[in-house]
């Protein structure tokens, strides 16, 4: 017989990280409906009030989980960029890595961009992590524009445009009920690449 977890009335040094880790595991394995502060505390074997030492509300816990998601996305993009030097290849890689991440972590992806956290600026940790990931795309767009005779000064609008396309593709692919079946059945990554290549050519005037 498996012993019941012992309830602790204190919070140890790494409880915050454990709350985020267990919350993320529940989200990815069982979906958002299964995720609650009470359930996270139960699985960690701490009192129901212990999480409140670190998160004032469920929304704050969700924001911390989303921040972890953006750190994971940043690491995935950085790893994908390793040894790639051509600006066009680097830009495409940053975009494709975003879609790869979304497909590998759909529940986390939707939390990172969904209505549960309408204002990232209320959570500095989340806002910083999201900005850091976005900066990889911004840098890749700037390098691409310069390499194709443009100016990095025009990169802000181009970055926002490509981010919009990228998020649109990722959202479509992670919402199969709204996605044409041929896209998912045939080649979702090929569809993503062709879409991104079309828009990449567009920001450089079709060059």
HUQUI-V271955 format. One record per residue. N is the residue number from 0. RES is the residue in one letter. PSI is psi in degrees with one decimal (none if undefined). OMEGA is omega as a letter, one per 30 degrees, with the letter a starting at -180 (* if undefined). Layout:
# HUQUI-V271955
<<N RES PSI OMEGA> <N RES PSI OMEGA>>
This chain:
# HUQUI-V271955
<<0 X 129.7 a> <1 X 125.8 a> <2 X 148.0 l> <3 X 146.0 l> <4 X 141.1 l> <5 X 131.4 l> <6 X 130.5 l> <7 X 134.5 l> <8 X -5.2 a> <9 X 168.2 l> <10 X 123.4 a> <11 X 174.9 a> <12 X -35.3 a> <13 X 20.7 a> <14 X -38.0 a> <15 X -47.6 l> <16 X -37.6 l> <17 X -37.7 l> <18 X -43.5 l> <19 X -44.2 a> <20 X -46.5 a> <21 X -39.1 l> <22 X -41.7 l> <23 X -42.2 l> <24 X -42.2 l> <25 X -46.0 a> <26 X -47.0 a> <27 X -31.4 a> <28 X -34.8 a> <29 X -8.9 l> <30 X 167.1 a> <31 X -28.5 a> <32 X -27.3 a> <33 X -9.7 a> <34 X 118.9 l> <35 X 158.5 l> <36 X -36.8 l> <37 X -44.3 a> <38 X -38.8 l> <39 X -44.5 l> <40 X -41.5 l> <41 X -44.2 a> <42 X -25.5 l> <43 X -11.5 l> <44 X 31.4 l> <45 X 168.4 l> <46 X 158.6 a> <47 X -21.9 l> <48 X -12.2 a> <49 X -42.4 l> <50 X -25.0 a> <51 X -14.5 l> <52 X -19.8 a> <53 X -28.4 a> <54 X 122.8 a> <55 X -16.6 a> <56 X 169.7 l> <57 X -37.1 l> <58 X -38.2 l> <59 X -38.9 l> <60 X -44.3 l> <61 X -38.9 l> <62 X -39.0 l> <63 X -38.0 l> <64 X -42.3 l> <65 X -39.3 l> <66 X -41.3 l> <67 X -37.4 l> <68 X -42.5 l> <69 X -32.7 l> <70 X -39.7 l> <71 X -41.7 l> <72 X -43.2 l> <73 X -46.0 a> <74 X -39.2 l> <75 X -43.3 l> <76 X -43.0 a> <77 X -43.1 l> <78 X -39.2 a> <79 X -29.0 a> <80 X -10.6 a> <81 X 132.1 l> <82 X 7.8 l> <83 X 127.2 a> <84 X -31.5 a> <85 X 127.8 a> <86 X -39.5 l> <87 X -42.0 l> <88 X -38.9 a> <89 X -40.3 l> <90 X -46.1 l> <91 X -38.4 a> <92 X -42.8 l> <93 X -41.1 l> <94 X -44.9 a> <95 X -36.3 l> <96 X -33.1 l> <97 X -46.2 a> <98 X -41.4 l> <99 X -43.9 l> <100 X -45.5 a> <101 X -41.2 l> <102 X -31.8 l> <103 X -25.7 a> <104 X 62.2 a> <105 X -42.6 a> <106 X -41.5 l> <107 X -42.6 l> <108 X -45.4 a> <109 X -31.9 l> <110 X -42.0 a> <111 X -28.9 a> <112 X 4.9 a> <113 X -178.4 a> <114 X -11.2 l> <115 X -26.9 l> <116 X 81.7 a> <117 X -22.0 a> <118 X 101.2 a> <119 X -26.4 a> <120 X -14.4 l> <121 X -13.5 a> <122 X 93.7 a> <123 X -40.2 l> <124 X -44.3 l> <125 X -45.4 a> <126 X -41.8 l> <127 X -41.8 a> <128 X -40.2 l> <129 X -42.1 l> <130 X -39.9 a> <131 X -41.2 l> <132 X -41.6 l> <133 X -32.6 a> <134 X -28.3 l> <135 X -42.7 l> <136 X -43.0 a> <137 X -43.3 l> <138 X -40.3 a> <139 X -39.4 l> <140 X -45.1 l> <141 X -44.9 l> <142 X -39.4 a> <143 X -44.0 a> <144 X -42.9 l> <145 X -41.6 a> <146 X -21.6 a> <147 X 28.5 l> <148 X 9.5 l> <149 X -162.9 a> <150 X 139.5 l> <151 X -17.9 a> <152 X -27.2 l> <153 X 8.3 a> <154 X -21.2 a> <155 X -50.4 l> <156 X -39.6 l> <157 X -40.2 l> <158 X -46.4 l> <159 X -39.8 l> <160 X -46.7 a> <161 X -35.6 l> <162 X -39.6 l> <163 X -44.5 l> <164 X -44.7 a> <165 X -47.3 a> <166 X -35.6 l> <167 X -45.2 l> <168 X -46.9 a> <169 X -40.7 a> <170 X -41.6 l> <171 X -45.3 a> <172 X -22.9 l> <173 X 6.9 l> <174 X 74.2 a> <175 X -25.8 a> <176 X -19.7 l> <177 X 9.2 a> <178 X 131.0 l> <179 X 130.7 a> <180 X -32.5 a> <181 X -29.4 l> <182 X -46.7 a> <183 X -37.1 a> <184 X -39.2 a> <185 X -64.8 a> <186 X 78.8 a> <187 X -37.4 a> <188 X -35.4 l> <189 X -41.3 l> <190 X -43.3 l> <191 X -46.6 a> <192 X -45.3 a> <193 X -38.7 l> <194 X -47.0 a> <195 X -41.0 a> <196 X -37.1 l> <197 X -45.2 a> <198 X -30.6 l> <199 X -43.5 l> <200 X -34.4 a> <201 X -37.1 a> <202 X -12.5 l> <203 X 19.7 l> <204 X 23.2 l> <205 X 8.4 a> <206 X none *>>
